Amino acid sequence: MGITGWSYGGFMTMFAVTQTNRFKAAVSGAGLSNWQSYYGENSIDQWMIPYFGASVYDDPAVYARSSAINYIKQVHTPTLVVVGDRMASVPRPSRTSFWHG
């Protein structure tokens, strides 16, 4: 069984492979792996405080719990991470850090 997603689905794909080994392969497009760094890197952050309940500066732990990068050592699923220079709403470092991990 495989898993794939784009944008928020890309994040969910990254997070899923850190939580289970049930998938044989994964593809994450325009996903993000680190909500903490994303808070300061993106230009569409108005929804983040209502979604997480606080800013990353007020409650970094809630962002850390949802960040796939914090569970990267648990990944055993081969994952293709799709990166493009024109994906402005999800900065490239979040995807390349997942790939590097």
N, CA, C and O atoms as a GROMACS GRO file, in nm:
protein
  404
    1MET      N    1   0.085  -0.117   0.000
    1MET     CA    2   0.000   0.000   0.000
    1MET      C    3   0.090   0.124   0.000
    1MET      O    4   0.193   0.126   0.068
    2GLY      N    5   0.052   0.225  -0.076
    2GLY     CA    6   0.125   0.350  -0.083
    2GLY      C    7   0.043   0.465  -0.030
    2GLY      O    8  -0.077   0.452  -0.005
    3ILE      N    9   0.110   0.578  -0.013
    3ILE     CA   10   0.042   0.699   0.033
    3ILE      C   11   0.101   0.817  -0.044
    3ILE      O   12   0.221   0.821  -0.070
    4THR      N   13   0.016   0.912  -0.079
    4THR     CA   14   0.062   1.031  -0.148
    4THR      C   15  -0.028   1.149  -0.110
    4THR      O   16  -0.143   1.130  -0.070
    5GLY      N   17   0.025   1.267  -0.125
    5GLY     CA   18  -0.053   1.387  -0.099
    5GLY      C   19   0.022   1.510  -0.144
    5GLY      O   20   0.144   1.508  -0.162
    6TRP      N   21  -0.053   1.618  -0.162
    6TRP     CA   22   0.004   1.744  -0.208
    6TRP      C   23  -0.042   1.855  -0.114
    6TRP      O   24  -0.158   1.855  -0.072
    7SER      N   25   0.046   1.948  -0.081
    7SER     CA   26   0.018   2.059   0.009
    7SER      C   27  -0.009   2.003   0.149
    7SER      O   28   0.080   1.942   0.208
    8TYR      N   29  -0.130   2.023   0.203
    8TYR     CA   30  -0.158   1.966   0.336
    8TYR      C   31  -0.149   1.813   0.330
    8TYR      O   32  -0.107   1.749   0.427
    9GLY      N   33  -0.188   1.756   0.218
    9GLY     CA   34  -0.173   1.612   0.199
    9GLY      C   35  -0.027   1.570   0.196
    9GLY      O   36   0.006   1.459   0.237
   10GLY      N   37   0.060   1.658   0.148
   10GLY     CA   38   0.203   1.632   0.151
   10GLY      C   39   0.255   1.628   0.293
   10GLY      O   40   0.337   1.544   0.328
   11PHE      N   41   0.206   1.722   0.375
   11PHE     CA   42   0.240   1.720   0.518
   11PHE      C   43   0.190   1.590   0.581
   11PHE      O   44   0.263   1.524   0.654
   12MET      N   45   0.064   1.554   0.554
   12MET     CA   46   0.007   1.433   0.612
   12MET      C   47   0.084   1.309   0.569
   12MET      O   48   0.101   1.216   0.648
   13THR      N   49   0.132   1.307   0.445
   13THR     CA   50   0.214   1.195   0.398
   13THR      C   51   0.343   1.187   0.478
   13THR      O   52   0.380   1.080   0.525
   14MET      N   53   0.411   1.301   0.494
   14MET     CA   54   0.535   1.302   0.573
   14MET      C   55   0.509   1.257   0.716
   14MET      O   56   0.585   1.177   0.771
   15PHE      N   57   0.402   1.308   0.775
   15PHE     CA   58   0.372   1.272   0.914
   15PHE      C   59   0.336   1.124   0.924
   15PHE      O   60   0.378   1.057   1.018
   16ALA      N   61   0.258   1.074   0.829
   16ALA     CA   62   0.213   0.934   0.833
   16ALA      C   63   0.332   0.838   0.833
   16ALA      O   64   0.332   0.740   0.908
   17VAL      N   65   0.432   0.864   0.749
   17VAL     CA   66   0.544   0.770   0.742
   17VAL      C   67   0.633   0.777   0.866
   17VAL      O   68   0.717   0.690   0.887
   18THR      N   69   0.615   0.880   0.948
   18THR     CA   70   0.689   0.885   1.076
   18THR      C   71   0.615   0.810   1.185
   18THR      O   72   0.672   0.782   1.291
   19GLN      N   73   0.489   0.777   1.161
   19GLN     CA   74   0.406   0.716   1.265
   19GLN      C   75   0.376   0.568   1.242
   19GLN      O   76   0.335   0.499   1.335
   20THR      N   77   0.398   0.518   1.119
   20THR     CA   78   0.366   0.378   1.088
   20THR      C   79   0.458   0.327   0.978
   20THR      O   80   0.511   0.405   0.898
   21ASN      N   81   0.477   0.196   0.975
   21ASN     CA   82   0.554   0.132   0.869
   21ASN      C   83   0.464   0.056   0.772
   21ASN      O   84   0.511  -0.031   0.698
   22ARG      N   85   0.336   0.087   0.771
   22ARG     CA   86   0.241   0.011   0.689
   22ARG      C   87   0.252   0.040   0.540
   22ARG      O   88   0.203  -0.039   0.459
   23PHE      N   89   0.314   0.151   0.501
   23PHE     CA   90   0.322   0.187   0.360
   23PHE      C   91   0.452   0.137   0.299
   23PHE      O   92   0.558   0.143   0.362
   24LYS      N   93   0.445   0.088   0.176
   24LYS     CA   94   0.563   0.039   0.104
   24LYS      C   95   0.634   0.152   0.031
   24LYS      O   96   0.753   0.141   0.001
   25ALA      N   97   0.563   0.260   0.001
   25ALA     CA   98   0.621   0.376  -0.067
   25ALA      C   99   0.533   0.498  -0.040
   25ALA      O  100   0.414   0.486  -0.010
   26ALA      N  101   0.594   0.617  -0.052
   26ALA     CA  102   0.522   0.742  -0.027
   26ALA      C  103   0.571   0.850  -0.123
   26ALA      O  104   0.687   0.849  -0.164
   27VAL      N  105   0.481   0.943  -0.157
   27VAL     CA  106   0.516   1.060  -0.237
   27VAL      C  107   0.454   1.181  -0.169
   27VAL      O  108   0.333   1.188  -0.151
   28SER      N  109   0.539   1.276  -0.132
   28SER     CA  110   0.493   1.400  -0.069
   28SER      C  111   0.525   1.517  -0.160
   28SER      O  112   0.641   1.544  -0.190
   29GLY      N  113   0.421   1.588  -0.203
   29GLY     CA  114   0.439   1.704  -0.288
   29GLY      C  115   0.401   1.831  -0.214
   29GLY      O  116   0.294   1.839  -0.155
   30ALA      N  117   0.487   1.929  -0.217
   30ALA     CA  118   0.463   2.059  -0.154
   30ALA      C  119   0.424   2.045  -0.008
   30ALA      O  120   0.347   2.126   0.044
   31GLY      N  121   0.475   1.943   0.057
   31GLY     CA  122   0.446   1.922   0.198
   31GLY      C  123   0.543   1.998   0.286
   31GLY      O  124   0.643   2.051   0.238
   32LEU      N  125   0.513   2.002   0.414
   32LEU     CA  126   0.608   2.062   0.506
   32LEU      C  127   0.632   1.968   0.621
   32LEU      O  128   0.543   1.893   0.662
   33SER      N  129   0.751   1.971   0.673
   33SER     CA  130   0.789   1.878   0.778
   33SER      C  131   0.809   1.945   0.913
   33SER      O  132   0.819   1.877   1.015
   34ASN      N  133   0.816   2.077   0.915
   34ASN     CA  134   0.849   2.147   1.039
   34ASN      C  135   0.760   2.269   1.056
   34ASN      O  136   0.784   2.374   0.997
   35TRP      N  137   0.656   2.253   1.137
   35TRP     CA  138   0.563   2.364   1.160
   35TRP      C  139   0.630   2.480   1.234
   35TRP      O  140   0.590   2.595   1.215
   36GLN      N  141   0.729   2.452   1.316
   36GLN     CA  142   0.796   2.559   1.391
   36GLN      C  143   0.869   2.654   1.297
   36GLN      O  144   0.853   2.775   1.308
   37SER      N  145   0.948   2.601   1.206
   37SER     CA  146   1.018   2.689   1.113
   37SER      C  147   0.923   2.749   1.010
   37SER      O  148   0.942   2.863   0.966
   38TYR      N  149   0.822   2.673   0.971
   38TYR     CA  150   0.724   2.723   0.875
   38TYR      C  151   0.656   2.850   0.923
   38TYR      O  152   0.624   2.938   0.844
   39TYR      N  153   0.633   2.860   1.053
   39TYR     CA  154   0.566   2.977   1.110
   39TYR      C  155   0.638   3.106   1.069
   39TYR      O  156   0.573   3.207   1.040
   40GLY      N  157   0.769   3.104   1.066
   40GLY     CA  158   0.845   3.224   1.031
   40GLY      C  159   0.884   3.235   0.885
   40GLY      O  160   0.935   3.339   0.843
   41GLU      N  161   0.860   3.130   0.806
   41GLU     CA  162   0.904   3.129   0.667
   41GLU      C  163   0.794   3.156   0.566
   41GLU      O  164   0.823   3.191   0.451
   42ASN      N  165   0.668   3.142   0.605
   42ASN     CA  166   0.562   3.151   0.506
   42ASN      C  167   0.496   3.289   0.505
   42ASN      O  168   0.517   3.371   0.595
   43SER      N  169   0.417   3.310   0.403
   43SER     CA  170   0.348   3.440   0.390
   43SER      C  171   0.197   3.426   0.408
   43SER      O  172   0.123   3.520   0.381
   44ILE      N  173   0.152   3.310   0.453
   44ILE     CA  174   0.007   3.287   0.469
   44ILE      C  175  -0.021   3.233   0.609
   44ILE      O  176  -0.090   3.132   0.623
   45ASP      N  177   0.030   3.299   0.711
   45ASP     CA  178   0.026   3.245   0.846
   45ASP      C  179  -0.097   3.286   0.928
   45ASP      O  180  -0.105   3.253   1.046
   46GLN      N  181  -0.192   3.357   0.870
   46GLN     CA  182  -0.308   3.406   0.945
   46GLN      C  183  -0.390   3.293   1.007
   46GLN      O  184  -0.450   3.313   1.112
   47TRP      N  185  -0.392   3.178   0.947
   47TRP     CA  186  -0.473   3.065   0.994
   47TRP      C  187  -0.404   2.984   1.103
   47TRP      O  188  -0.468   2.902   1.169
   48MET      N  189  -0.275   3.004   1.124
   48MET     CA  190  -0.199   2.916   1.213
   48MET      C  191  -0.235   2.932   1.360
   48MET      O  192  -0.243   2.833   1.433
   49ILE      N  193  -0.257   3.054   1.406
   49ILE     CA  194  -0.292   3.074   1.548
   49ILE      C  195  -0.429   3.012   1.579
   49ILE      O  196  -0.441   2.943   1.681
   50PRO      N  197  -0.532   3.034   1.498
   50PRO     CA  198  -0.658   2.964   1.527
   50PRO      C  199  -0.644   2.811   1.518
   50PRO      O  200  -0.708   2.739   1.594
   51TYR      N  201  -0.564   2.762   1.425
   51TYR     CA  202  -0.548   2.618   1.407
   51TYR      C  203  -0.473   2.552   1.524
   51TYR      O  204  -0.516   2.449   1.575
   52PHE      N  205  -0.361   2.614   1.566
   52PHE     CA  206  -0.281   2.557   1.674
   52PHE      C  207  -0.318   2.609   1.812
   52PHE      O  208  -0.281   2.549   1.913
   53GLY      N  209  -0.392   2.720   1.818
   53GLY     CA  210  -0.437   2.774   1.946
   53GLY      C  211  -0.342   2.875   2.007
   53GLY      O  212  -0.374   2.933   2.111
   54ALA      N  213  -0.227   2.898   1.945
   54ALA     CA  214  -0.129   2.994   1.995
   54ALA      C  215  -0.024   3.016   1.887
   54ALA      O  216  -0.017   2.940   1.791
   55SER      N  217   0.056   3.119   1.904
   55SER     CA  218   0.168   3.139   1.811
   55SER      C  219   0.280   3.042   1.848
   55SER      O  220   0.281   2.987   1.958
   56VAL      N  221   0.371   3.022   1.759
   56VAL     CA  222   0.485   2.933   1.786
   56VAL      C  223   0.571   2.988   1.900
   56VAL      O  224   0.640   2.913   1.968
   57TYR      N  225   0.566   3.119   1.920
   57TYR     CA  226   0.645   3.182   2.026
   57TYR      C  227   0.580   3.163   2.163
   57TYR      O  228   0.649   3.163   2.265
   58ASP      N  229   0.448   3.147   2.165
   58ASP     CA  230   0.376   3.126   2.290
   58ASP      C  231   0.366   2.979   2.330
   58ASP      O  232   0.365   2.947   2.448
   59ASP      N  233   0.360   2.889   2.231
   59ASP     CA  234   0.347   2.746   2.260
   59ASP      C  235   0.420   2.663   2.154
   59ASP      O  236   0.357   2.601   2.069
   60PRO      N  237   0.553   2.663   2.158
   60PRO     CA  238   0.628   2.587   2.057
   60PRO      C  239   0.602   2.437   2.061
   60PRO      O  240   0.618   2.369   1.960
   61ALA      N  241   0.562   2.385   2.176
   61ALA     CA  242   0.541   2.240   2.189
   61ALA      C  243   0.426   2.191   2.102
   61ALA      O  244   0.434   2.080   2.048
   62VAL      N  245   0.321   2.269   2.087
   62VAL     CA  246   0.208   2.226   2.005
   62VAL      C  247   0.250   2.217   1.858
   62VAL      O  248   0.200   2.131   1.785
   63TYR      N  249   0.339   2.302   1.814
   63TYR     CA  250   0.392   2.296   1.678
   63TYR      C  251   0.488   2.179   1.664
   63TYR      O  252   0.488   2.111   1.561
   64ALA      N  253   0.568   2.154   1.763
   64ALA     CA  254   0.666   2.045   1.760
   64ALA      C  255   0.596   1.908   1.752
   64ALA      O  256   0.643   1.820   1.680
   65ARG      N  257   0.486   1.891   1.824
   65ARG     CA  258   0.414   1.763   1.823
   65ARG      C  259   0.359   1.729   1.685
   65ARG      O  260   0.342   1.612   1.652
   66SER      N  261   0.332   1.830   1.605
   66SER     CA  262   0.276   1.808   1.472
   66SER      C  263   0.380   1.812   1.361
   66SER      O  264   0.345   1.806   1.243
   67SER      N  265   0.507   1.823   1.396
   67SER     CA  266   0.614   1.835   1.297
   67SER      C  267   0.679   1.700   1.270
   67SER      O  268   0.741   1.640   1.358
   68ALA      N  269   0.664   1.653   1.147
   68ALA     CA  270   0.719   1.522   1.108
   68ALA      C  271   0.869   1.514   1.130
   68ALA      O  272   0.922   1.408   1.161
   69ILE      N  273   0.938   1.625   1.115
   69ILE     CA  274   1.084   1.624   1.128
   69ILE      C  275   1.127   1.577   1.267
   69ILE      O  276   1.237   1.522   1.281
   70ASN      N  277   1.045   1.597   1.367
   70ASN     CA  278   1.080   1.555   1.502
   70ASN      C  279   1.072   1.404   1.522
   70ASN      O  280   1.116   1.352   1.624
   71TYR      N  281   1.015   1.334   1.424
   71TYR     CA  282   1.003   1.188   1.430
   71TYR      C  283   1.078   1.120   1.314
   71TYR      O  284   1.053   1.004   1.285
   72ILE      N  285   1.168   1.193   1.250
   72ILE     CA  286   1.232   1.148   1.126
   72ILE      C  287   1.308   1.015   1.142
   72ILE      O  288   1.316   0.938   1.047
   73LYS      N  289   1.362   0.988   1.259
   73LYS     CA  290   1.438   0.864   1.279
   73LYS      C  291   1.349   0.741   1.277
   73LYS      O  292   1.400   0.629   1.272
   74GLN      N  293   1.219   0.758   1.282
   74GLN     CA  294   1.125   0.645   1.279
   74GLN      C  295   1.084   0.607   1.137
   74GLN      O  296   1.011   0.509   1.120
   75VAL      N  297   1.129   0.681   1.035
   75VAL     CA  298   1.086   0.655   0.897
   75VAL      C  299   1.166   0.540   0.836
   75VAL      O  300   1.289   0.539   0.838
   76HIS      N  301   1.092   0.442   0.783
   76HIS     CA  302   1.152   0.331   0.710
   76HIS      C  303   1.091   0.317   0.571
   76HIS      O  304   1.131   0.229   0.495
   77THR      N  305   0.996   0.402   0.539
   77THR     CA  306   0.926   0.398   0.411
   77THR      C  307   1.001   0.481   0.308
   77THR      O  308   1.028   0.598   0.333
   78PRO      N  309   1.035   0.424   0.192
   78PRO     CA  310   1.095   0.506   0.086
   78PRO      C  311   0.998   0.617   0.047
   78PRO      O  312   0.882   0.591   0.014
   79THR      N  313   1.046   0.740   0.050
   79THR     CA  314   0.958   0.855   0.028
   79THR      C  315   1.018   0.947  -0.077
   79THR      O  316   1.131   0.994  -0.062
   80LEU      N  317   0.943   0.973  -0.182
   80LEU     CA  318   0.980   1.071  -0.282
   80LEU      C  319   0.926   1.206  -0.236
   80LEU      O  320   0.806   1.221  -0.215
   81VAL      N  321   1.015   1.303  -0.221
   81VAL     CA  322   0.976   1.437  -0.177
   81VAL      C  323   0.987   1.531  -0.297
   81VAL      O  324   1.097   1.554  -0.347
   82VAL      N  325   0.873   1.584  -0.343
   82VAL     CA  326   0.870   1.670  -0.460
   82VAL      C  327   0.893   1.814  -0.418
   82VAL      O  328   0.820   1.868  -0.334
   83VAL      N  329   0.994   1.875  -0.477
   83VAL     CA  330   1.034   2.012  -0.443
   83VAL      C  331   1.035   2.096  -0.570
   83VAL      O  332   1.086   2.054  -0.673
   84GLY      N  333   0.977   2.216  -0.562
   84GLY     CA  334   0.980   2.308  -0.675
   84GLY      C  335   1.011   2.449  -0.627
   84GLY      O  336   0.970   2.488  -0.518
   85ASP      N  337   1.081   2.523  -0.707
   85ASP     CA  338   1.120   2.660  -0.670
   85ASP      C  339   1.001   2.755  -0.663
   85ASP      O  340   1.011   2.859  -0.599
   86ARG      N  341   0.891   2.723  -0.728
   86ARG     CA  342   0.776   2.814  -0.733
   86ARG      C  343   0.666   2.780  -0.634
   86ARG      O  344   0.554   2.830  -0.646
   87MET      N  345   0.696   2.698  -0.537
   87MET     CA  346   0.599   2.662  -0.434
   87MET      C  347   0.613   2.761  -0.318
   87MET      O  348   0.664   2.726  -0.212
   88ALA      N  349   0.569   2.883  -0.341
   88ALA     CA  350   0.592   2.994  -0.248
   88ALA      C  351   0.524   2.974  -0.112
   88ALA      O  352   0.577   3.019  -0.011
   89SER      N  353   0.409   2.910  -0.108
   89SER     CA  354   0.337   2.898   0.018
   89SER      C  355   0.400   2.794   0.111
   89SER      O  356   0.371   2.793   0.231
   90VAL      N  357   0.484   2.706   0.057
   90VAL     CA  358   0.556   2.608   0.138
   90VAL      C  359   0.704   2.618   0.101
   90VAL      O  360   0.746   2.560   0.001
   91PRO      N  361   0.781   2.690   0.180
   91PRO     CA  362   0.923   2.710   0.147
   91PRO      C  363   1.000   2.578   0.137
   91PRO      O  364   0.972   2.483   0.209
   92ARG      N  365   1.095   2.574   0.047
   92ARG     CA  366   1.173   2.454   0.017
   92ARG      C  367   1.247   2.394   0.136
   92ARG      O  368   1.255   2.271   0.143
   93PRO      N  369   1.300   2.471   0.229
   93PRO     CA  370   1.376   2.408   0.339
   93PRO      C  371   1.299   2.303   0.418
   93PRO      O  372   1.359   2.208   0.468
   94SER      N  373   1.170   2.316   0.429
   94SER     CA  374   1.091   2.218   0.503
   94SER      C  375   1.093   2.082   0.435
   94SER      O  376   1.096   1.978   0.502
   95ARG      N  377   1.091   2.082   0.303
   95ARG     CA  378   1.094   1.956   0.229
   95ARG      C  379   1.234   1.899   0.222
   95ARG      O  380   1.252   1.778   0.237
   96THR      N  381   1.334   1.984   0.200
   96THR     CA  382   1.470   1.932   0.188
   96THR      C  383   1.521   1.881   0.323
   96THR      O  384   1.603   1.789   0.326
   97SER      N  385   1.476   1.938   0.432
   97SER     CA  386   1.518   1.886   0.563
   97SER      C  387   1.461   1.747   0.588
   97SER      O  388   1.527   1.664   0.649
   98PHE      N  389   1.339   1.721   0.541
   98PHE     CA  390   1.280   1.587   0.554
   98PHE      C  391   1.359   1.489   0.469
   98PHE      O  392   1.394   1.380   0.516
   99TRP      N  393   1.388   1.526   0.344
   99TRP     CA  394   1.467   1.441   0.255
   99TRP      C  395   1.604   1.413   0.316
   99TRP      O  396   1.651   1.299   0.314
  100HIS      N  397   1.667   1.515   0.369
  100HIS     CA  398   1.800   1.498   0.428
  100HIS      C  399   1.796   1.403   0.548
  100HIS      O  400   1.887   1.323   0.568
  101GLY      N  401   1.690   1.412   0.627
  101GLY     CA  402   1.675   1.323   0.743
  101GLY      C  403   1.657   1.180   0.702
  101GLY      O  404   1.642   1.092   0.787
   0.00000   0.00000   0.00000
